[in-house]
Amino acid sequence: MTKYLCLLCIFLSLNLSAQEQVIEGYTYKKPSLLEPITSIPHNLSGVLHEAFSKDSLGAWGIIAASTTLLYIYDPQISNETKRFGRRIHVGNKDHTKSMIKIFGVSLFRGPTDVGSAAFFIGDGWVTIATATTFLAVGSFSTDYRALQTGSQLFSGLLQTGIITQILKRSTGRESPVAATSERGSWHPFPSWSRFQGHISAYDAFPSGHLATFIMGVTVIAENYQEYSFIRPIGYTLASILGFQMVNNDVHWASDYPLGIAIGYLIGKTTTKNGRTKVATEAEQLKTTYDFGPTISNNGQPGIALNITY
C-alpha cells in the first residue's frame, strides 16, 4: 500500500498535458495526470479479453502443463536449489532490512547481501524507481515515449498487484517457509484478517515479484524495440530472481508459469493501449475493394462496388 501511495504522489507532482509525438513508427501521446490509474479498467478489460480468447488456448495449455510438472517436482527443485545456493555462498534467508520508517511503519526494505539483492530485483520499488527515471528523462528531454513508458510501468504495477492479490487470496497456497505439507497446503479464500496476519501461509501462488518484473521488462522492450538487448538482460535478471525466491523459501517453482504469463500479458496490453502504430506509406496507398448488394435511395435493389485508395 505504501508503494502505491508514493506512486500517486510522484505522478501528482508532474505537469502533463495531451500532446503527440511520432517515434519509431508509433504515435505516443503525452500521458495525462492520472492516466496510470484511469487506464486500468481499459487495460484490464484487454487483458481479460486476450486471456480468454480462443487464440490463448495453446498458451493456457503450456501454463497448465508446466505448472503441473513443476508442482510434481517442487520439493526436489526446492531442495536442490538451496543446496546449490549454499555451494555458491548465497544465503537461504531473506536479509532485506527496513531502512526507512515513519511512525514505526516500514516504508522501504532494502537488500543487505547478494541473496537479498537478487530477491529485491522483483520488488515494486524497483519498478517505481525505473518508472520515475523514465518520467524524469521524458520531462527534461520532451520525449513522450519515455513519458508513456513511465506511465505504463506505473499502471502495469497497479494492475499486476490487483490480479496477483486476487489470485493469491483465492488460492491461499502456503509459501515454502510456512509449508505444513510437502508442496505447501492450499487454503482458498482465507478471511482478510487471517491473510494479513499470516501472509506467508497464503500468498505463494502466483508469484507477484516475477509477474511485476516480467511486466516491466515487457513494457520497456515493447516501447524500445530497436534495443534488442533489453529482453536478454531482463530475462537473465528474471532467472536470477526466480532462483533466489526458491532459494530463500519464498516461492515454489510451480508458482512461476502463471506469474510470468500475467506479467507478460499486462505488459503487452498496457503498451498496446498506450500508443498507436503509424501506417506505412505502402499501407496508406493500399487499395481496398468492397463488393455487395445495396438498396438505392428510391428503394431499388442493386449491386455496389466501393473502391478505397
Buried (B, 14 or more C-beta within 10 A) or exposed (E): EBBBEBBBEBBEEBEBEEEEBEBEEBBBBBBBBEBBBEBBEEBBEBBEEBBEEEEBEEBEEEBEEBBEEBBEBBBEBBEEBBEEBEEEEBBBEBBBEEEEEEEEEEBBBBBBBBBBBBBBBBBBBBBBEBBBBBBBBBBEEEBBBBBBBBBBBBBBBBBBBEBBEEBBBEBBBBBBBBBEEEBBBEBEEBEEEBBEEBEBBBBBBBBBBBBBBBBBBBBBBBBBEEEEEBBEEBBEBBEBBBBBBBBBBBBBBBBBBBBBBBBBBBBBBBBBBBBEEEEEEEEEEEEEEEEEEEEEEEEEEEEEEEEEE
